[in-house]
Structure formats: C-alpha cells, structure tokens
Amino acid sequence: MRWPGFIAAPIAIVSPSALATVYLSVEQAQQAIFPGASFTAAPVSLSDEERRAIEKRSQVSVRSARQQAWRVSSGGWFFVDQVIGKHELITYALGVGIDGRVRGIEILEYRENYGGEVRYASWRGQFVGKTAADPVKLEQDIRNISGATLSCRHVTEGVRRLLALHETVLAGR
Amino acid sequence: MFMKRSVFVCALACAPWSAHAQTIEQKVDALQQEVERLKAEVARTRTEPAESATSVFGYGEFNYNRFRDDARTSRADLRRFVLGFGHRFDDRLSFNSELEIEHAIASADDHGEIEMEQAYLNYRFSDAVNVKGGLFLIPLGILNVTHEPPTYYGVERNDVETRIIPTTWRELGFGVHGLLAERFKYDAGVTTGFNAAKLDDPSVGIRNAHQEGQLADAKDLSIYGALNYQVPGLLAGGGVFTGDTGQNGQSNALLKGVAARLTLWDVHAKYSVAGWDLQALYAQGRLGDADRVNAVTSTAATPFAAPRALKGWYGQAAYHVYRKGDIDIAPFVRLERFEIRQQEDAAAGLLQDPKNLERVRTIGVNVWLHPQVVVKSDMQRYSEDHTRDRFNIGLGYMF
C-alpha cells in the first residue's frame, strides 16, 4: 500500500529515536573529552560473573551485558551510556584516563522538560579526577542541583557503574 | 529500526567513496573503520533499553497524626496517591500530567477528592525558551514545585508553604520558562487567579479562594514571575504572583467593581554542605479591598474571612548522621512563624484570632530506605494553639 505524501511525511518526521534533543554527537563528545585523539570501537561484553563484580563494587545494578566503549589512542577509555532521568533516558559519555581517573563527562541527549541542569559544566566538572575508589555519590562527593535531583542521582550512579566496570574488567586490558 | 537500517545501508554504500580512497588499501582501511563504527552502533542499539514516548510515574504518602489533645481526632490517612502521565509527541512537544486522589476514597459520602494537579503541554524552542500551556504549578516557594514526599523533611508539609503559599497551587494559563547561563532558571506567565467570593476560612489565608482549574472565574487574570539561581549544592531565588480577585462579581454580584488585588511573593534558599541540608523561606502577601470583600462574604460564623495581609518564614536544618548504601538517616529541626492578619471591629468585639499568629516548632527524622522511599517521624508544637500539638509518622514514595 502506498501512502500519500501528506500522510507519510509527518509520520517520517516523528519516527523513532527522533524524540530526544541531541546536544552532542558521539564524535563531538570524544573530541571534547580527549581532544585530538583517535578512537577504536571496542564494545564490551560482560559475563554474568563480571556483571556481579561490577554490581558489588558500585552498588548499582548492571542492566545490560553490553557496553559501548572505545579505546583512546592516547590511552584510556571512552564510554557512551544511558540512564533514566526522572522517567526518560539520558544519553551521556564518560572519558576515563589511563590512570583510571575521570577525564570528563558530556550529556549527548536529554529528553525531559525539567532537570536539564545536569548539562551544567559546574555540575559535570565535579566528576573530573574521580576514580573507582571514590564514593561518587550524590550529596556526598557530588553535590546536587535542587530540582534536578533524579537526573543528577542517576547520572552519578551511571558514572559509578562505569568506573567499577573500568576497574574490574578493563583496567588490565 | 527503519532509520537505523537505512543508516547501515547508506554507510556501507557511501563510505568508500566519501573517503576518496585512491588505492585499494586505502579503501580497505576506510571500510575497516566504517565496520568498527557500525559494530559500535550495533552494540549501542543492543544496549539501549526499549524507549517509549509515553511514561507513567507517581508518588504518594500515608500519614498518621496523633494529637496530644483529645479535642482533635487522631487519624491515619492515605493522604495522597498521585499518578503521573507524560507523553512526548516529538523532541519539542510534550504533555505532562498528575492525577491525584486525596484521602483514599472520593464519593459524595466521603472526604476524598480526585483532582488534577497538573495537565499541560510544553513546547521547547531551546533549553532557554520553553512555552507551556494548560494547568501547571505556580513557581513560588520551594515546596509548591517539588512536593514529592521523599524530597522534603517532615511528615506534613510546612505551615508557611500551606497557609501563606497555598501548596499545591496550580493555575490555568500560559508560561515561558527555561535555563539561562548555566545558573539561572526562570518561569513567567499569565494565568487564572483567585476568586475572592470563595474566601471562607482565615486560618488558611487565601487558600480556599484558589480555583484549581475548575470552571475558574477568569474575568480577572493574574501574572507571575520567578527566578532561581542554581549551582551544585545551592538554590536561591524568589517569585511573585499578582492579580485581582473580585472577578467582576461573577460568583457574587456584590463583588462587582471590587478589585481585591492579591499579591504574594517569596524569597527562599536551600544549601547543602558537609552532610547538612539548610533551608529558609520568607513569604508575604496582601489582599487589597479586604474590608469590602468581608462586607460581602461575611457570615455569622466567619465575620472576617478575607485576610488583609499574610506573612511567614521558616528556617530548617537537617544533618545526615548515617549513610550506607541506599539507607540515609537525617534528623531535622524547623522553626516557623506565620501571621494571617485579619480585619478587626473592636466595637463589635471582633478581634484578630491569636491562633492565626502562630509559631511552630518541628523536630523529627527522615529515614530514606531508598532515595525515592522515605519513612518520617516528627513532633510538632504550636505556641498559640496547643490543640494542634501532635506526633506524626509518615511513609512516602516517588517513582
């Protein structure tokens, strides 16, 4: 069946995954965190044992056995991950240096009307230098932004999970 | 899925040429890079949780109030059960709503209510400029905008943000809101306002004159504006709301020609540092033509239902004494003062009710079992009206 253009066109505009506001592409986030580096995709597949180890270390549940990751030419790892804000997904990127310290975090896609304060550089900057040995907990070593609590909390948990993944699974690779 | 597949096909088809490869080796290199990129893309689609444009959320609280004085009835109540529904039509246009059931059962014979707390459409031009229309919360104070039980201290909402700022306060209208310069949040608009004809209980200030989006008298509209400064750990700001409440006598013909302008404003701050949560708020309001409204709405039981002026403040301090995993325990104290100034008629023996010039002390503890689930307990002491003294236990959640 062929649909007339005036019906098909609006449907195409609202087709899946067009629903988020995209702030940065993966490539832009890579250059923002590791300027000048090149990146090799190295998605990580986690065994059940590794997932449990990450959960134990981070106290955050690992919902997926696969993690998007890139090796950085200058050393270190770059991750793209998703967490739920209040009730919508937030896509963010995390860069971890060869020393296991956070190099930077960027918000790639955000979908909610409120809570967008997680994009503030002053908030994201708190993660720089953190390692898996730090608490990385909201209202402890990461300060909250009032009115954006759930988004702040869930991004913080995501970072803690990725740092645990980096330490328990990738650090030796 | 369709889009992702088309990206895949296009990438395979276009990649070698877009790289302007000169030799077969270069072509193979470009192709290899593209395969790496696609591997990552495939991994990403596998790790992404299923995404829905419609979301359901909610919050609620179960409260127990045990009064010291038998003149008041000690009660347990499913105070609120709220379900929220949101929908994204596209990346700019969305809908948000909260449907609330108060006191568990709503029928002609019961005390419960079913009400819409919010229902509005939001169009996002950018982070800095959003336009909303419908029934939405007025951004005065701290509690009115963020009122889920796990987000505040104490079983009951504080008195100042109940009697002076009538939380949960929403109006029908249009607003513009957004984030500026990575530290400011603003919200301003035009909405329905209060209806002076509905004033009937001075102890709750102007609360009962709010119209809650129900066939609201809208001859007189109101305007509001709020600005907050936000950096990690600190929120500081204020808001103002003003508009006439006479409504051209639509509900009570005797109010025709009475403006009865109501202006309410507040300043507030919230600061978290080294395990402490500190919070303070000051709110003030004035109702013009209060005497003319009273002349019309007075009854034998409540001769002066319209307050002339309102003000109140509170200071609150909490300290997180224990945090492990999701468990978080924080005792708190709060000191409040509210003043609802009434019209007086000394000759008739009608004087200011001292119970409306009250000081409240609250001491208690919040125990979070999870960041979104809280058990609360506190004691409250009222300086003027001791029959309000009580012990409270509450359970609250949000998701």
Interface residues (C-beta under 8 A of the other chain):
Chain A: I13 V14 S15 P16 S17 A18 L19 A20 T21 T40 A41 P43 Q59 R63 S64 R66 Q67 Q68 W70 V80 Q82 K86 H87 E88 L89 R111 N113 G116 E117 R119 Y120 A121 S122 W123 Q126 K137 L138 E139 Q140 I142 R143 N144 I145 S146 G147 T149 L150 R153
Chain B: M1 F2 M3 K4 E36 R37 K39 A40 A43 R44 R46 T47 E48 P49 E51 A53 S55 V56 F57 G86 R88 F89 D90 D91 S94 N96 N122 R124 D127 N130 K132 I142 V145 T146 T151 L179 E182 R183 K185 N228 Q230 V231 P232 G233 L234 L235 K270 S272 H320 R323 G325 P371 Q372
